[in-house]
Amino acid sequence: MEDFFDGYIFLKPFKYLTGCTYDDDFFTGKRWEDVKNNLPDPDWRTAADLSDYKRLIKDYIDIPKRYSEVIQTSIPTVQYGRIERINNFPSKYVISRNIDVWLPEGYNKKDKYAVLYMHDGQSLFDAGITWNGTAWRADAALYAITKQRSYRNCIIIGVWNTGANRQSEYFPQKPFAKLGDSIRQQVLQTSPAGIQSDAYLKFITQELKPYIDTRYATNADKANTFIAGSSMGGLISMYALCEYPAVFGGAACLSTHWIGDKSVKGSIIPDEFIAYLDKYLPDPLTHKIYFDYGTVGLDSLYEQHQLKADRMLRSKGYNAINLMSRKFAGADHSENAWSRRFQIPLQFLLKK
């Protein structure tokens, strides 16, 4: 038995169920006045007419739609390793959220593992339960490289976003504070909760990481602790590396959302991000950073800003050993695109 919900027993996980068929011909030639007096379920007698009744039936037999909230909070199914779910991890800094811990095959508490913290944790592993039907398949990418002895064994900590507060938690706070008042107000239109990225990073470094290091067999030092994300998750990963250089030894920033907010035109926001990097970049002798971007959709907006950031990074002593910046022609802004290239930053960060 896989799921028990709403009085029914399901022999498959919800995400694999497609629902029942619906015979529209059954209603042909029937008047609503005749149908409504013979409805099997009293709840359906609230239907206004025959078309409304048909809609209720179709919604009821559409299992993925009917149980969408249950499906989206299911524990991911992975091809390699296993997932342990920490439900509603509490915090005094930000609202609680689920944490998905991916452990590799053969995980042994007697060994020590590097740790990769990843944002948008609900989109990392299983396309069957994500909001858009796509996922990074992070387990497959990490399994593929760690089979080779030249890369460190690693666990992944998938930190869920909280939906409405995603922009608030992922927009770097110190650069935000440097923006003019009118620009800040414009950004806050899409972040009504205010910018909370400093609080979010306190949650990860002061609450979540100590818990993970206590419960799991981790190498807790910065040389074995990494952070990664895409889009706004790329921005907050870059920010985390600069704000907590004693905690994180490397960051992977895929399709970094340099523009910060689509409603703000020009280079004001990306220039402020790059100015922040120029001031707070950690020592290249002890840190690594990975950037990339595609050329389709949102990713087509990033190249000029990424190239400017690359020039600044190299002027600070970053080189091919500790900086990788890649362009992927034809790649768009999606989990499918990030999944196809995720092995590259993993190899860069986890090389022994």
SULWO-V123479 format. One record per helix or strand of 2 or more residues. SS is the DSSP state (alpha for helix, beta for strand). FROM is the first residue (numbers start at 0). TO is the last residue. If there is no record, write none. Layout:
BEGIN
[[SS;FROM;TO] [SS;FROM;TO]]
END
This chain:
BEGIN
[[beta;2;4] [beta;7;9] [alpha;13;15] [alpha;23;26] [alpha;31;37] [alpha;41;45] [alpha;49;60] [alpha;62;65] [alpha;67;71] [beta;81;88] [beta;96;102] [beta;112;117] [alpha;120;122] [alpha;126;128] [alpha;137;145] [beta;153;158] [alpha;162;169] [alpha;172;177] [alpha;180;187] [alpha;196;214] [alpha;221;223] [beta;224;229] [alpha;231;242] [beta;249;253] [alpha;267;279] [beta;287;293] [alpha;296;300] [alpha;302;314] [beta;322;327] [alpha;334;349]]
END
